[in-house]
Amino acid sequence: MAEDTERRKAAVDRLKNRRAFGQDLVAFVVVNAGLVFVWAVTGGGYFWPGWIIGLWGIGLVMHAWSAFMQRPITEEDVEREMRRGGHAVG
């Protein structure tokens, strides 16, 4: 019963992370489209929005990784790590 509760909580957390990624993606597109629009209206020149798009894009890719590619930590993973006897830092 407790295991089902933990699995449910983990599933809900994954769904929330994926939903949050969708919101981040929409914000990324809308804000950066606005910045490119401002850049174009003010005469173009050096493409300064590229810095924001690039840096924010790195964060967005990292969020996508955690939302869609990273597998959850399982009890087997925890047990394996405990057997390794990792040492705490600090």
DSSP file (Angstrom, degrees, kcal/mol; ACC not computed):
  #  RESIDUE AA STRUCTURE BP1 BP2  ACC     N-H-->O    O-->H-N    N-H-->O    O-->H-N    TCO  KAPPA ALPHA  PHI   PSI    X-CA   Y-CA   Z-CA
    1    1 A M     >        0   0    0      0, 0.0     4,-1.9     0, 0.0     5,-0.1   0.000 360.0 360.0 360.0 -45.9    0.0    0.0    0.0
    2    2 A A  H  >  +     0   0    0      1,-0.2     4,-2.3     2,-0.2     5,-0.2   0.867 360.0  54.8 -64.9 -35.7    2.8    2.4    0.9
    3    3 A E  H  > S+     0   0    0      1,-0.2     4,-2.7     2,-0.2    -1,-0.2   0.904 106.5  50.5 -64.8 -40.4    4.6    1.5   -2.3
    4    4 A D  H  > S+     0   0    0      2,-0.2     4,-2.5     1,-0.2    -1,-0.2   0.896 109.7  51.1 -62.6 -39.9    1.5    2.3   -4.3
    5    5 A T  H  X S+     0   0    0     -4,-1.9     4,-2.3     2,-0.2    -2,-0.2   0.912 111.9  46.7 -63.7 -42.4    1.3    5.7   -2.6
    6    6 A E  H  X S+     0   0    0     -4,-2.3     4,-2.5     2,-0.2    -2,-0.2   0.911 112.7  49.2 -65.8 -42.6    5.0    6.4   -3.4
    7    7 A R  H  X S+     0   0    0     -4,-2.7     4,-2.3     2,-0.2    -2,-0.2   0.897 111.5  49.9 -63.6 -39.9    4.6    5.3   -7.0
    8    8 A R  H  X S+     0   0    0     -4,-2.5     4,-2.7     2,-0.2    -2,-0.2   0.923 110.7  49.0 -64.3 -44.4    1.6    7.5   -7.4
    9    9 A K  H  X S+     0   0    0     -4,-2.3     4,-2.5     1,-0.2    -2,-0.2   0.910 111.5  49.8 -61.9 -42.3    3.4   10.5   -5.9
   10   10 A A  H  X S+     0   0    0     -4,-2.5     4,-2.2     2,-0.2    -1,-0.2   0.899 111.5  48.9 -63.0 -40.7    6.3    9.9   -8.3
   11   11 A A  H  X S+     0   0    0     -4,-2.3     4,-2.3     2,-0.2    -2,-0.2   0.912 111.2  49.1 -65.7 -42.6    4.0    9.7  -11.2
   12   12 A V  H  X S+     0   0    0     -4,-2.7     4,-2.5     1,-0.2    -2,-0.2   0.910 110.3  51.6 -63.1 -41.4    2.2   12.9  -10.2
   13   13 A D  H  X S+     0   0    0     -4,-2.5     4,-2.2     2,-0.2    -1,-0.2   0.905 109.7  49.4 -62.0 -41.5    5.6   14.6   -9.8
   14   14 A R  H  X S+     0   0    0     -4,-2.2     4,-2.2     2,-0.2    -2,-0.2   0.916 111.4  49.0 -63.7 -42.5    6.6   13.5  -13.3
   15   15 A L  H  X S+     0   0    0     -4,-2.3     4,-2.4     1,-0.2    -2,-0.2   0.901 110.7  50.3 -64.0 -40.8    3.4   14.8  -14.8
   16   16 A K  H  X S+     0   0    0     -4,-2.5     4,-2.5     1,-0.2    -1,-0.2   0.894 109.7  51.4 -63.6 -39.5    3.8   18.1  -13.1
   17   17 A N  H  X S+     0   0    0     -4,-2.2     4,-1.9     2,-0.2    -2,-0.2   0.902 111.0  47.5 -64.5 -40.9    7.3   18.4  -14.4
   18   18 A R  H  X S+     0   0    0     -4,-2.2     4,-1.8     2,-0.2    -2,-0.2   0.899 112.5  48.9 -67.2 -39.9    6.1   17.7  -18.0
   19   19 A R  H  X S+     0   0    0     -4,-2.4     4,-1.8     1,-0.2    -2,-0.2   0.907 110.0  51.8 -65.4 -41.2    3.3   20.2  -17.7
   20   20 A A  H  X S+     0   0    0     -4,-2.5     4,-2.5     1,-0.2    -1,-0.2   0.864 105.7  56.0 -62.8 -36.3    5.7   22.8  -16.3
   21   21 A F  H  X S+     0   0    0     -4,-1.9     4,-2.7     2,-0.2    -1,-0.2   0.921 104.7  52.5 -61.9 -42.6    8.0   22.2  -19.3
   22   22 A G  H  X S+     0   0    0     -4,-1.8     4,-2.1     1,-0.2    -2,-0.2   0.905 110.1  48.1 -59.3 -41.9    5.1   23.0  -21.6
   23   23 A Q  H  X S+     0   0    0     -4,-1.8     4,-2.3     2,-0.2    -1,-0.2   0.909 111.6  49.9 -64.7 -41.9    4.5   26.3  -19.8
   24   24 A D  H  X S+     0   0    0     -4,-2.5     4,-2.6     1,-0.2    -2,-0.2   0.894 109.4  52.1 -63.2 -39.4    8.2   27.1  -20.0
   25   25 A L  H  X S+     0   0    0     -4,-2.7     4,-2.3     2,-0.2    -2,-0.2   0.914 109.4  48.5 -64.1 -43.3    8.3   26.3  -23.7
   26   26 A V  H  X S+     0   0    0     -4,-2.1     4,-2.7     2,-0.2     5,-0.2   0.928 112.6  48.6 -62.6 -44.6    5.3   28.6  -24.4
   27   27 A A  H  X S+     0   0    0     -4,-2.3     4,-2.7     1,-0.2     5,-0.4   0.912 110.1  53.0 -61.1 -42.4    7.0   31.4  -22.4
   28   28 A F  H  X S+     0   0    0     -4,-2.6     4,-2.0     1,-0.2     5,-0.2   0.929 113.0  42.8 -57.6 -48.5   10.3   30.8  -24.3
   29   29 A V  H  X S+     0   0    0     -4,-2.3     4,-2.1     2,-0.2    -2,-0.2   0.933 117.6  44.7 -66.6 -47.0    8.6   31.2  -27.7
   30   30 A V  H  X S+     0   0    0     -4,-2.7     4,-2.0     2,-0.2    -2,-0.2   0.949 117.0  43.2 -65.9 -50.2    6.4   34.2  -26.8
   31   31 A V  H  X S+     0   0    0     -4,-2.7     4,-2.2    -5,-0.2    -1,-0.2   0.928 117.0  46.0 -63.9 -45.2    9.1   36.2  -25.0
   32   32 A N  H  X S+     0   0    0     -4,-2.0     4,-2.4    -5,-0.4    -1,-0.2   0.846 109.6  54.1 -71.1 -32.0   11.8   35.5  -27.6
   33   33 A A  H  X S+     0   0    0     -4,-2.1     4,-2.2    -5,-0.2    -1,-0.2   0.910 109.4  50.2 -63.3 -40.3    9.5   36.2  -30.5
   34   34 A G  H  X S+     0   0    0     -4,-2.0     4,-2.5     2,-0.2    -2,-0.2   0.904 110.1  49.3 -63.0 -41.4    8.8   39.6  -28.8
   35   35 A L  H  X S+     0   0    0     -4,-2.2     4,-2.6     2,-0.2    -2,-0.2   0.904 111.0  48.9 -65.4 -41.0   12.5   40.3  -28.4
   36   36 A V  H  X S+     0   0    0     -4,-2.4     4,-2.5     2,-0.2    -1,-0.2   0.889 110.4  52.5 -65.0 -37.8   13.2   39.4  -32.1
   37   37 A F  H  X S+     0   0    0     -4,-2.2     4,-2.7     2,-0.2     5,-0.2   0.935 110.3  47.1 -61.7 -46.9   10.3   41.7  -33.0
   38   38 A V  H  X S+     0   0    0     -4,-2.5     4,-2.0     1,-0.2     6,-0.2   0.921 112.1  51.0 -60.4 -44.3   11.9   44.6  -31.0
   39   39 A W  H  <>S+     0   0    0     -4,-2.6     5,-2.5     1,-0.2    -2,-0.2   0.921 113.3  44.8 -58.5 -45.6   15.2   43.9  -32.6
   40   40 A A  H ><5S+     0   0    0     -4,-2.5     3,-1.2     1,-0.2    -2,-0.2   0.896 112.9  50.1 -68.1 -41.2   13.7   44.0  -36.1
   41   41 A V  H 3<5S+     0   0    0     -4,-2.7    -1,-0.2     1,-0.3    -2,-0.2   0.822 106.3  56.4 -68.3 -31.1   11.6   47.1  -35.4
   42   42 A T  T 3<5S-     0   0    0     -4,-2.0    -1,-0.3    -5,-0.2    -2,-0.2   0.294 132.9 -82.9 -88.1  12.1   14.6   49.0  -34.1
   43   43 A G  T < 5 -     0   0    0     -3,-1.2     2,-0.4    -5,-0.1    -3,-0.2   0.478  51.6-117.4 108.8   3.2   16.7   48.4  -37.2
   44   44 A G      < +     0   0    0     -5,-2.5     2,-0.2    -6,-0.2    -3,-0.0  -0.520  58.1 137.3  72.0-123.2   18.2   45.0  -36.9
   45   45 A G        +     0   0    0     -2,-0.4    -2,-0.1     2,-0.1    -1,-0.1  -0.536  65.9  22.7  78.3-145.9   21.9   45.1  -36.8
   46   46 A Y  S    S-     0   0    0     -2,-0.2     2,-2.1     1,-0.1    -2,-0.0  -0.325  83.1-125.6 -56.9 129.4   23.7   42.9  -34.3
   47   47 A F    >   +     0   0    0      1,-0.2     3,-1.3     2,-0.1     4,-0.3  -0.491  42.9 163.9 -83.6  74.9   21.4   40.1  -33.3
   48   48 A W  T >>  +     0   0    0     -2,-2.1     3,-1.4     1,-0.2     4,-0.8   0.758  64.6  70.6 -65.6 -27.2   21.5   40.5  -29.6
   49   49 A P  H 3> S+     0   0    0      0, 0.0     4,-3.0     0, 0.0    -1,-0.2   0.768  83.2  75.8 -62.0 -19.6   18.4   38.4  -28.9
   50   50 A G  H <> S+     0   0    0     -3,-1.3     4,-2.7     1,-0.2     5,-0.2   0.852  89.5  55.5 -58.2 -35.1   20.6   35.4  -29.9
   51   51 A W  H <> S+     0   0    0     -3,-1.4     4,-2.5    -4,-0.3     5,-0.3   0.935 111.9  41.7 -62.8 -46.3   22.3   35.6  -26.5
   52   52 A I  H  X S+     0   0    0     -4,-0.8     4,-2.6     2,-0.2     5,-0.4   0.928 115.8  49.3 -68.1 -45.0   19.0   35.3  -24.6
   53   53 A I  H  X S+     0   0    0     -4,-3.0     4,-2.1     1,-0.2    -2,-0.2   0.925 114.5  46.1 -59.5 -45.1   17.6   32.7  -26.9
   54   54 A G  H  X S+     0   0    0     -4,-2.7     4,-1.7    -5,-0.2    -2,-0.2   0.938 116.5  41.7 -65.1 -49.2   20.8   30.6  -26.6
   55   55 A L  H  X S+     0   0    0     -4,-2.5     4,-1.6    -5,-0.2    -2,-0.2   0.931 118.6  44.6 -67.5 -45.4   21.2   30.8  -22.9
   56   56 A W  H  X S+     0   0    0     -4,-2.6     4,-2.3    -5,-0.3    -1,-0.2   0.880 109.7  58.7 -64.7 -36.5   17.5   30.3  -22.1
   57   57 A G  H  X S+     0   0    0     -4,-2.1     4,-2.5    -5,-0.4    -1,-0.2   0.863 100.9  55.0 -60.9 -37.4   17.5   27.5  -24.7
   58   58 A I  H  X S+     0   0    0     -4,-1.7     4,-2.1     1,-0.2    -1,-0.2   0.942 109.9  46.1 -60.8 -47.0   20.2   25.7  -22.7
   59   59 A G  H  X S+     0   0    0     -4,-1.6     4,-2.2     1,-0.2    -2,-0.2   0.882 111.2  52.7 -62.0 -38.3   18.0   25.8  -19.6
   60   60 A L  H  X S+     0   0    0     -4,-2.3     4,-2.5     2,-0.2    -1,-0.2   0.890 107.9  50.4 -65.9 -39.7   15.0   24.6  -21.7
   61   61 A V  H  X S+     0   0    0     -4,-2.5     4,-2.3     2,-0.2    -1,-0.2   0.902 109.9  50.8 -64.3 -40.6   16.9   21.6  -23.0
   62   62 A M  H  X S+     0   0    0     -4,-2.1     4,-2.1     2,-0.2    -2,-0.2   0.895 110.8  48.6 -63.8 -39.1   18.0   20.7  -19.5
   63   63 A H  H  X S+     0   0    0     -4,-2.2     4,-2.3     2,-0.2    -2,-0.2   0.909 109.6  52.4 -66.5 -41.0   14.3   20.9  -18.4
   64   64 A A  H  X>S+     0   0    0     -4,-2.5     4,-2.5     1,-0.2     5,-0.6   0.903 107.6  52.9 -60.3 -40.7   13.2   18.8  -21.3
   65   65 A W  I  X>S+     0   0    0     -4,-2.3     5,-2.5     1,-0.2     4,-2.0   0.946 112.2  43.6 -59.8 -48.2   15.8   16.2  -20.3
   66   66 A S  I  <5S+     0   0    0     -4,-2.1    -1,-0.2     1,-0.2    -2,-0.2   0.839 117.9  45.9 -68.3 -30.9   14.5   16.0  -16.8
   67   67 A A  I  <5S+     0   0    0     -4,-2.3    -1,-0.2    -5,-0.2    -2,-0.2   0.830 131.4  11.9 -80.4 -32.5   10.9   16.0  -17.9
   68   68 A F  I  <5S+     0   0    0     -4,-2.5    -3,-0.2    -5,-0.2    -2,-0.2   0.674 130.3  32.8-122.4 -23.1   11.1   13.4  -20.7
   69   69 A M  I  <<S+     0   0    0     -4,-2.0     2,-0.3    -5,-0.6    -3,-0.2   0.791  87.4  90.7-110.9 -35.2   14.4   11.5  -20.7
   70   70 A Q      < -     0   0    0     -5,-2.5     0, 0.0     1,-0.1     0, 0.0  -0.467  69.9-136.4 -71.5 126.9   15.6   11.1  -17.2
   71   71 A R        -     0   0    0     -2,-0.3    -1,-0.1     1,-0.1    -2,-0.1  -0.544  25.2-103.7 -82.8 149.9   14.4    7.9  -15.6
   72   72 A P        -     0   0    0      0, 0.0     2,-0.4     0, 0.0    -1,-0.1  -0.304  37.6 -99.9 -69.3 155.3   13.1    8.0  -12.0
   73   73 A I        -     0   0    0      4,-0.1     2,-0.2     3,-0.0     3,-0.0  -0.620  43.8-156.0 -74.9 128.9   15.2    6.6   -9.2
   74   74 A T     >  -     0   0    0     -2,-0.4     4,-1.9     1,-0.1     5,-0.1  -0.584  29.9-109.4-103.1 167.4   14.1    3.2   -8.2
   75   75 A E  H  > S+     0   0    0      1,-0.2     4,-2.7     2,-0.2     5,-0.2   0.866 121.4  57.6 -61.3 -35.6   14.4    1.2   -5.0
   76   76 A E  H  > S+     0   0    0      1,-0.2     4,-2.6     2,-0.2    -1,-0.2   0.900 104.0  51.7 -61.9 -41.0   16.9   -1.0   -6.8
   77   77 A D  H  > S+     0   0    0      2,-0.2     4,-2.3     1,-0.2    -1,-0.2   0.920 110.8  48.1 -60.2 -44.0   19.1    2.1   -7.6
   78   78 A V  H  X S+     0   0    0     -4,-1.9     4,-2.3     2,-0.2    -2,-0.2   0.926 112.3  48.2 -64.0 -45.5   19.0    3.1   -3.9
   79   79 A E  H  X S+     0   0    0     -4,-2.7     4,-2.2     1,-0.2    -1,-0.2   0.907 110.9  51.0 -63.1 -41.3   20.0   -0.4   -2.8
   80   80 A R  H  X S+     0   0    0     -4,-2.6     4,-1.7     1,-0.2    -1,-0.2   0.912 111.1  48.5 -61.4 -43.0   22.8   -0.6   -5.3
   81   81 A E  H  X>S+     0   0    0     -4,-2.3     5,-1.0     1,-0.2     4,-1.0   0.882 109.7  52.2 -65.6 -38.0   24.1    2.7   -4.1
   82   82 A M  H  <5S+     0   0    0     -4,-2.3     3,-0.4     1,-0.2    -1,-0.2   0.889 108.0  51.7 -65.2 -38.5   23.9    1.6   -0.5
   83   83 A R  H  <5S+     0   0    0     -4,-2.2    -1,-0.2     1,-0.2    -2,-0.2   0.845 102.9  59.4 -65.9 -33.4   25.9   -1.6   -1.4
   84   84 A R  H  <5S-     0   0    0     -4,-1.7    -1,-0.2    -5,-0.2    -2,-0.2   0.803 101.8-139.1 -64.9 -27.9   28.6    0.6   -3.0
   85   85 A G  T  <5 -     0   0    0     -4,-1.0    -3,-0.2    -3,-0.4    -2,-0.1   0.895  23.2-161.8  72.0  39.6   29.1    2.3    0.3
   86   86 A G      < -     0   0    0     -5,-1.0     2,-0.4     1,-0.1    -1,-0.1  -0.181  13.6-124.1 -54.6 146.4   29.4    5.8   -1.1
   87   87 A H        -     0   0    0      1,-0.0     2,-0.1     0, 0.0    -1,-0.1  -0.777  19.2-118.4 -98.4 138.1   31.0    8.3    1.2
   88   88 A A        -     0   0    0     -2,-0.4     2,-0.4     1,-0.0    -1,-0.0  -0.450  23.7-139.4 -71.9 144.5   29.3   11.5    2.2
   89   89 A V              0   0    0      1,-0.2    -1,-0.0    -2,-0.1     0, 0.0  -0.876 360.0 360.0-104.7 137.4   31.1   14.8    1.3
   90   90 A G              0   0    0     -2,-0.4    -1,-0.2     0, 0.0    -2,-0.0   0.439 360.0 360.0 126.3 360.0   31.1   17.7    3.7
